[in-house]
């Protein structure tokens, strides 16, 4: 039971390294890949919905003074950036590279319609899951030792994340 609570927490948070580690464990047979996929989809939907309505609530409740000026500054920056790159593509990439609850919180402050942000964030997050699963399946087919496959997936994920952040820092 404790293991499944940890699995559900990992799927709720959807952090890249722990999710890939969980997928390695599922591929080894400790957990059902189908059950993990179903829970991932359910938690993605919940994260998006809760993040959006929490963002609307916080915007309504705390949209005064310093919070308002800070949020307005960042919302304008994001709106300008999105305007240059196309909102739908940006939302899809945002769904792929970041957490669904945080993304929907942000889109609620940008006044993007809920269903627009929901579908693009959802599909971006599903693409992230498929990419993670393909990474795990690819590594485990090359590296027969489960422990080494686990370490390889974790190192590749960390390396990819660091490279992406370095590239992003160079661009902005």
C-alpha positions as CSV (number, residue, x, y, z in Angstrom):
1,X,0.0,0.0,0.0
2,X,2.8,2.4,0.9
3,X,4.4,1.8,-2.6
4,X,1.1,2.7,-4.4
5,X,0.8,5.9,-2.4
6,X,4.3,6.8,-3.6
7,X,3.3,5.9,-7.1
8,X,0.2,8.0,-6.9
9,X,2.2,11.0,-5.5
10,X,4.8,10.7,-8.3
11,X,2.0,10.7,-10.9
12,X,0.3,13.6,-9.2
13,X,3.4,15.8,-9.1
14,X,4.6,14.6,-12.6
15,X,8.3,15.5,-12.1
16,X,10.4,14.2,-15.0
17,X,13.1,12.2,-13.2
18,X,10.8,10.4,-10.7
19,X,8.3,9.6,-13.4
20,X,10.9,8.1,-15.6
21,X,12.2,6.1,-12.6
22,X,8.6,4.9,-12.0
23,X,8.3,3.9,-15.6
24,X,11.5,1.8,-15.4
25,X,10.1,0.0,-12.4
26,X,6.8,-0.6,-14.2
27,X,8.7,-2.0,-17.2
28,X,10.4,-4.4,-14.8
29,X,7.0,-5.7,-13.8
30,X,6.6,-4.1,-10.4
31,X,3.6,-2.0,-11.5
32,X,1.2,-2.2,-14.4
33,X,2.1,0.2,-17.2
34,X,-1.6,0.4,-18.1
35,X,-2.6,1.3,-14.6
36,X,0.1,3.9,-14.4
37,X,-1.0,5.4,-17.8
38,X,-4.6,5.6,-16.6
39,X,-3.6,7.3,-13.4
40,X,-1.3,9.7,-15.3
41,X,-4.2,10.8,-17.5
42,X,-6.6,11.2,-14.5
43,X,-4.0,13.2,-12.6
44,X,-3.2,15.3,-15.6
45,X,-6.9,16.2,-15.9
46,X,-7.2,16.9,-12.2
47,X,-4.0,19.0,-12.2
48,X,-5.2,21.2,-15.1
49,X,-8.6,21.7,-13.6
50,X,-7.5,22.4,-10.1
51,X,-4.6,24.7,-11.2
52,X,-7.0,26.7,-13.4
53,X,-9.7,27.3,-10.8
54,X,-7.1,27.9,-8.1
55,X,-5.5,30.5,-10.4
56,X,-8.8,32.2,-11.0
57,X,-9.5,32.2,-7.2
58,X,-6.1,33.6,-6.4
59,X,-6.4,36.2,-9.1
60,X,-9.8,37.3,-7.8
61,X,-8.7,37.2,-4.1
62,X,-5.2,38.7,-4.2
63,X,-5.2,40.9,-7.3
64,X,-4.2,44.0,-5.4
65,X,-1.0,46.0,-4.7
66,X,2.3,44.2,-5.1
67,X,0.7,40.9,-6.1
68,X,-1.2,42.6,-8.9
69,X,1.9,44.5,-10.2
70,X,4.1,41.4,-10.1
71,X,1.5,39.2,-11.8
72,X,0.7,41.9,-14.4
73,X,4.4,42.3,-15.2
74,X,4.9,38.6,-15.7
75,X,1.6,38.1,-17.5
76,X,2.5,40.9,-20.0
77,X,6.0,39.3,-20.6
78,X,4.3,35.9,-21.2
79,X,1.6,37.4,-23.4
80,X,4.3,39.2,-25.5
81,X,6.3,36.0,-25.8
82,X,3.3,34.0,-26.7
83,X,2.2,36.6,-29.3
84,X,5.5,36.2,-31.1
85,X,5.4,32.4,-31.2
86,X,1.7,31.5,-31.5
87,X,-0.4,30.8,-28.4
88,X,-1.5,27.2,-29.4
89,X,2.1,26.1,-30.1
90,X,3.3,27.7,-26.9
91,X,0.6,26.1,-24.8
92,X,1.4,22.7,-26.4
93,X,5.1,23.1,-25.5
94,X,4.3,24.5,-22.1
95,X,2.3,21.3,-21.5
96,X,5.2,19.2,-22.6
97,X,7.9,20.9,-20.6
98,X,6.3,22.0,-17.4
99,X,3.8,20.9,-14.7
100,X,0.1,20.9,-15.7
101,X,-1.1,22.5,-12.4
102,X,1.4,25.3,-12.8
103,X,0.7,25.8,-16.5
104,X,-3.1,26.0,-16.0
105,X,-2.6,28.4,-13.0
106,X,-0.6,30.6,-15.3
107,X,-3.0,30.4,-18.2
108,X,-5.9,31.4,-15.9
109,X,-4.0,34.6,-15.1
110,X,-3.5,35.3,-18.8
111,X,-7.2,35.0,-19.4
112,X,-6.8,32.2,-21.9
113,X,-10.1,30.4,-22.2
114,X,-10.2,27.2,-20.1
115,X,-11.0,24.8,-22.9
116,X,-8.2,26.2,-25.1
117,X,-5.6,25.9,-22.4
118,X,-7.0,22.5,-21.2
119,X,-6.7,20.7,-24.5
120,X,-3.3,22.1,-25.5
121,X,-1.8,21.5,-22.0
122,X,-3.4,18.0,-21.9
123,X,-2.0,16.9,-25.2
124,X,1.4,18.5,-24.5
125,X,1.5,16.5,-21.2
126,X,0.5,13.3,-22.9
127,X,3.3,13.8,-25.5
128,X,5.6,14.2,-22.5
129,X,4.4,10.9,-21.0
130,X,4.8,9.1,-24.4
131,X,8.3,10.5,-24.8
132,X,9.2,9.3,-21.3
133,X,7.8,5.9,-21.9
134,X,9.6,5.6,-25.2
135,X,12.9,6.6,-23.5
136,X,12.4,4.0,-20.9
137,X,11.5,1.3,-23.4
138,X,14.4,2.2,-25.6
139,X,17.0,2.1,-22.8
140,X,15.7,-1.1,-21.3
141,X,15.9,-2.8,-24.7
142,X,19.6,-1.9,-25.0
143,X,20.6,-2.3,-21.3
144,X,19.5,-5.7,-20.0
145,X,20.4,-5.0,-16.3
146,X,17.4,-3.2,-14.7
147,X,19.5,-1.2,-12.2
148,X,21.8,0.0,-15.0
149,X,18.7,0.9,-17.1
150,X,17.3,2.8,-14.2
151,X,20.5,4.8,-13.7
152,X,20.8,5.4,-17.5
153,X,17.3,6.8,-17.7
154,X,17.8,9.0,-14.7
155,X,21.1,10.3,-16.1
156,X,19.7,10.9,-19.6
157,X,16.7,12.7,-18.1
158,X,18.9,14.9,-15.9
159,X,21.3,15.6,-18.8
160,X,18.4,16.5,-21.2
161,X,16.8,18.8,-18.6
162,X,20.1,20.6,-17.9
163,X,20.8,20.9,-21.6
164,X,17.4,22.3,-22.2
165,X,17.7,24.8,-19.4
166,X,21.2,25.9,-20.6
167,X,19.8,26.4,-24.1
168,X,16.8,28.3,-22.8
169,X,19.1,30.5,-20.7
170,X,21.2,31.3,-23.7
171,X,18.1,32.3,-25.8
172,X,16.3,34.6,-23.3
